[in-house]
Amino acid sequence: MPDNSILDLLKKEIPPHEYQRYIRQLKYNEEDSSFEIAIFIAPNPLISSWVKTKYAQKISHLFEIANGIKPEVVIETKSYSPSLRKSSEQSVKKSNSVQSTILNPSYTFDTFVVGSSNQVAYSIAKSVSETPGEIYNPLFLYGFSGLGKTHLLQAIGNSASKRGDSIIYTTSEQFMNDFTYNLRNKTPERFRQKYRECDYLLIDDIQFLSGKDLTQEEFFHTFNQLHTNKKQIVLTSDKPPKKIAGFEDRLRSRFEWGMMANIQPPGLETKISIIIKKCELDGINLSDEIINYIAINMSDNIREIESAIINLNAHASLMRQEITLDFAKNVIKEQIKEQRKSINLEEIIKIISQELNIKPSDIKSKKRSKNIVEARRIAIYLARTLTPNSMPKLAEYFGMKDHTAVSHNMKKINQIIDEDENFRLKLEELKNKITTKND
């Protein structure tokens, strides 16, 4: 697949503001590219650095899905050196002769931040990496996008590969494309040799095989052979097996044979720990004030948080600017704005009413019972912090006198947050449910 059609595929999988600001400005260098190397030209070092760090592996994977060949992706700001190309080709050929699966080396158990939301999944994944094919086979990790499923999946692969085990890490789309390619070329045995003779089969986003009957049939037999031979199978999904539509019952039941582990959205403390860990790994120095600002204002999607940190550091490096709180707010404001656009007031009211067992109409009423007053305060606070609506707009929506009533509500709830830890935790949990629902 030539030139920018790969970027069109990427457009469907990433936040719109990231595509507009960074990816759209890339140009494919067809003249210097080859099967082994895909070269893109960026207009400046900031975009080059950001895309290289954030999406180079994803672009490489999209090439593999489209063409069956996974190239090294190079993001340059000037003409590409033929001598560098030759060196890179030799490096890629050497790498491909050693292993057929490319794992992200930064996805390890040591770099995974453990909190109450992911403790069980982490412990089970670590056990699977040490004693494969025994107790937890298959391991089925599920949870919303961006919470760390892929990190744990690849951490298992990286850990096992150090022992010399053969690892196949793939997405469901790649599995399906490999199957279709070999079926079309009448080479099914090549496909089966690849997927049925490994020690670990790690498949990301298995839910995307929904409705793919032929591929599911092939996966069913692959699963059975690996399981019979006590080879480890690890799958991820955005929901538990029983809730995945378009799958045969015999497959869903097999997903439940071993162990299922749910990864929940992280609490505020875990988000802060994730940001601190990311800064340590990348050598980025952020003050506690900036770290807290990012943790409070960004969604629970870990990839988006990492993107904000990378973006912030890249801007500071390019502009030779110290990272202050004001600078940080200015750089990541578009990401926060984009996130808030996707959250509407009706959704906030709906989730709060469900979680606190209060009618939506009561939240917008003038009733003064204690539980309704608290729910109304929470709704106003989250509406103000999670959406771009102004205080006058919120006053109108909630039937209040004017914007000063909203301001008074914000001051009151901030006071309660400072004084009542249980209330703060309840508020964070509701915020997580709202932002995760809209990721």
N, C-alpha and C positions, 0 to 999 in steps of 0.2 A: 504494500500500500504506500503510494508516494506522498511526498510533501506534507501539507498541512491537514490532510484528512485524518491523520492520527490525532492531531490537536482537536479536531471536531469531536472525536470520540471522547477525549479527555474532558471536553466542555460539558458533557452530560453527567460527569461524575464528581465535579468539584463545585464549590460555591461560585455563583456568578461573578461576584466582585473580584475574586482571585483570577478568573479567566480574563475579565476585562482589563485588569491592571497589569497582569504579568504575561499570561500565556498567549494572548492575542498578539502580543508584540514580537513573538518569536518568528523567525523565518527559517524554513528548512533549507539546508545547504545540500542540494541534490548532487551537485558536481563532485564534492569531496566525500559524500557518504557512501557506504557500502552495506552489504548484508551484515557485517560484523559491527559496524559503527554508524550510528545515526547522529548527524551533526545539525544543531540548530544555532542560529545567530541571534543574540540578544542585543538590544540597542545600548545597554550600559551594564556596568559591573553589578549594580544592585539587582537587576532582574536576573542576570546570569547566575549570581550566587543564590538567590532565592529559589529559582526553578531547579537548579542543580541539587540543592539540599532537600527540597520538598517533593519534587515530582519526577526526577530523573528515572527512578526505578519504576514508577507507574507508567511513564511513557514507554519504557523498554518493554514492560509487560503487555501494553496495548499493541506494540509491534508484533510481539509473539502471538497474540490472539489473532491478529489480522493475517500474518504471513507464516506463522509456524517457526519463526526464527527470532531469537531474543538478542538484539544488538546492545552494545554499550552505547549509552546516550551521552553525548558531549554538548555542553552549552557554552558557546564561545562568544566573545565580543568583537572578534576580528577574524581575518582569514585563517583557515585551519592549516597547520603545517603538515605536508605530506610525510615527513619523517616521523612526526608524532603519531600520525595515522598508522603507519607501518608498525611502530612500537606497540600501539594499543591493540592492533589486530593480533599480534603475536601473543600479547598478554591474555586476550580473550580466548584464543585457541587453546592456550595452555590451561586456562581455568576450566574450559568446557571439557577437556580431556580428563579432568580429575572428578568432576561432579556434574550431574545433569540439572540440579536444582540450585538456584541462586537465592540465598537467604540474606536478609539484612543483618549484618554483623552487629549492629547496635541494639537489636532486639534480643536481649538476654534477660535472665532472671535477676541479675545484679542491677540492671537499669530499670526494672519494673518497680514502681512504687506501690507498696502494699498498704491497704487500708481496710476498714471494716466492710467496704462495698465489694472487695475483690479477694479477700483473704482465702476463702474456701477454694475459689477457682485457681488461685496461685498455688496453693499447697498441693492440690490434686495434679495440676500440670507439672509441677516439679517432680512429684512421685512418678508420673508417667514417663518423664525424661530419664529417670534412673532405673525403673523396672518396667520395661515395655511389655505389652501383650499379656499382662497378668490380671490384676484386679480391675483396673478401670479401662476396659476395652469393649466398645469405643469410649472415648471421652468426647462429650458433646458440650461445647461452650456456647452460651447464648446471652444476648443482651443488645441494647441499642448500639447504633453506630458510633465509633470513636471512643469506646470505653476501655479498649486494651485487649480485645479478643485476638487480633492479628499479632500483637506483641507477644502474648503468651504462646500462641501457635508456633511462631517462629523461634521463640526462646526454647521450646521443646526441640525443634529441629537443630538449632545451633548447639545445644547441649549434647544431643545424641550424635551429631556429626563429629564431635571431638573424639568420640570413641571409635570412629571409623564406620558407624552404621550408615546404611544407604537411606537417604531421605528424599522423598518426593513432596515438595510443597507446591501447591497449585490453588487456583481459584476454581469455582464450579464452572465458570465460563471457559477457562482454559481447558479443563477436563473435557467439557463438551466439544470444544473446537478440535482438540486432539483426536477425540473419538470420531468426529465427523470427517476429519481430514484422512484418517487411516481407513475409514469405511469407504470413502470415495475412491481412495487409491488401492483398495483391496489389500491392505496390509494390517488386518486386525491383530495378527500375532505380535507385530511390533508394538502396538498399543498395549496389549496385555502383558508383554514382557516388561514394559516400562512400569506399569502401575501395579502389577501383581507379584513382582519379585523384589520389592523394596522392604526395608525393615520398618519404616514409618511412612504412612500415607497421611499427609496433612492437607485438608481441603477447607479453604476459606469460603464463607457465604454459600453454604450448601443449598440454601433456600432458592437460589436462582436456577436450580434444576427442576423447579416446579413446572409440571406439564410437559417435560421433555421425556416422553415415554421410552424411546429407544435408548437414550443415554442412561435413564434410570435402570433399565434392564441390564445394561452393561455394568453399571455401578453396583447393582445388586450382586452379580456374580463375582465382581472384584472384591467387594466387601466380604462375601462368604469365604473366598479362598484365603484372603489375608487373615481373617479371624480364625479360620481353621488352623492356619499355620502359626498362630499366636504372634502375628505381626501387629504393631500398634496402629490404630486408626484414631485420628483426632479431627473433629469437624467443628465448624463454627456456624452460627446462624443468628439472625436478629430476633428469633423467637423460639420457644421450645418446640420439640417435634410434633406434639399434638395440635399445635396451632399453625403448622405449615400446610397451606393448601396445595393441592396438585401433586401430592405424593401418594404412592401406593401404601396401603396399610402395612404390608410386609417390610417395607423400608423404614417407615416410621417406628415400627416396633423394634427393629434392629438398632436404631439410634438410641433406644432406651435400654439396651442390654447392659451397658456398662455403667457409666456415671454421667449425670447431667449437672452442670455448674452454671449458675446465673451470675453475671457480672452486673452489678447495680451502678447507677450514676454515683460518682464520688461525692463525699461531703466536702465542706469548705476546707477543712484541715488537710484532707487528702489532696485536694486541688493545689493547695499551697505547697505541699511536699513535692508534688509532681513538677511544679514550676521551679522549685529550688533544685531538684535533681536535674532537670533539663538544663538549667543555667550552669550547673557544675560540669556536666558532660561537655557542653559547648564552650566553656570558658567565658560565659557572659555574666557581667556583674550588675545585678539589679538590687535596689534597696528594698527593705521590707515593705515600705509604703507602696512601691510600684508592684511588687509581687501580690500584695493584698488587693490592689486595684484590679489587676488582671484576673485574679481568682474570683472576685466578687462579680465582675462585669461580663466576663466571658462565659459562654455556655459550658456544659459539662463534657463536650466533645474534646477529647484529649488532643486529637490531631489539629483542631482549630486553635487550641491553646498553644501548642508547639509552633504552629504557623505564625501566631501573633508574636511570639518571642523571637523567632528567626527574622521576621519582618522588621521588628524593632531594632534588633542588632545590626541588620543590614543597612537600615537607614542611618543609624548612628555612625557606622563605619564609613559609609560613603560621604556623609556630611561632616565627618570629624567632630561630632557633637556628643557631649556628655549626655547620658540618658537620665533625664530628670522626670519627675512625675508629669509635668506639663508636656514635655516632649513625648512621653509614652502615650498620654491621652490623645494627642494630636495624631500620632502615627497609627494607632489601632482604632481610631474612632469609626472608620468606615466599616471595619469588621463587626464592631458592636452594633453599628447602625443597621447593617445588613441582617444581623441576627434578630434585632428587635422588630424589623419590618415583618418578619414571618410570624410574630406573635400578636394575636388580636385580643381585644377585651373580652369577647364572648368566651373564648377558650379559657382565659384566666378564671372567669366566673364559674364556668362549668367544672373545671378541675377542683377549685376551692370548695364548691358546693358538694362535690362527690366525696372529697377527702374529709370534710368537716361535718358531713351529713346535714346540710342546710339547704333549703330551697334557693335556687338562683334568684327568684323574685324577692326573697327576704333580704339578700345582700344589698339590693338596690332600694330597699324600702327604708322607712324611717323608724322601724321597730328598734327598741332600745334594750332588749334582753341581752345579757352578758355575752352569750355565745354568738349572737348575730352581730353585735357591735365589734367583737374581735374579728370575725370573718370579714366584715366590711372594711375594717382597718387594714387587714392583710391584703384584701383585694385592691384597695387604693394604693397601698405601698408597692405591691408587685406590678400594678399597672403603670405606675410612675417610673419604676426602675427597669422594667422589661420592655416597655413600648416607647415609641417616640412621641406619644401624646403629651400635649402641654397641660399645665394645671387647670387653666380655664376649660379645656376640652374635657378633662376628667371630672371637673365639678359639674359640668352639664350632664355627663353620662351617668353619674351617680346621684343626680338630683340634689346637689349641694348648693348653698347660697352663692358662693363665688370661689375663686382660686385660693383665697386665704384659708378657707376651710380645709382644702387639700393640704396646704402648707402646714397647718396646725396638726393634721393627721400624721404627716410625715415626721414632724418633730416628736409627737407622742410615741409613735411606734419605734423610732430610733432610741428613745429613752427606755422603752421596754426591752429592746434588744440588749442594751448595755446592762440592764439590771437582772434580766431573766434568761439564763442559759437555755432552759428547756424551750422557752418561746423562740429563741434564736434558732435552735435546731429544727423546730417545727417549721419555721419560716423557710429555712434552707431546703428542707425536704420538699415543701410545696414548690419552691423555685426550681428545684431539680426536675420535678415532674413536669412542670410547664415547659421549661427550656428543652428537655429531652424529647417531649412529645412533638416539638416543632423542629427538631434537628433533621 
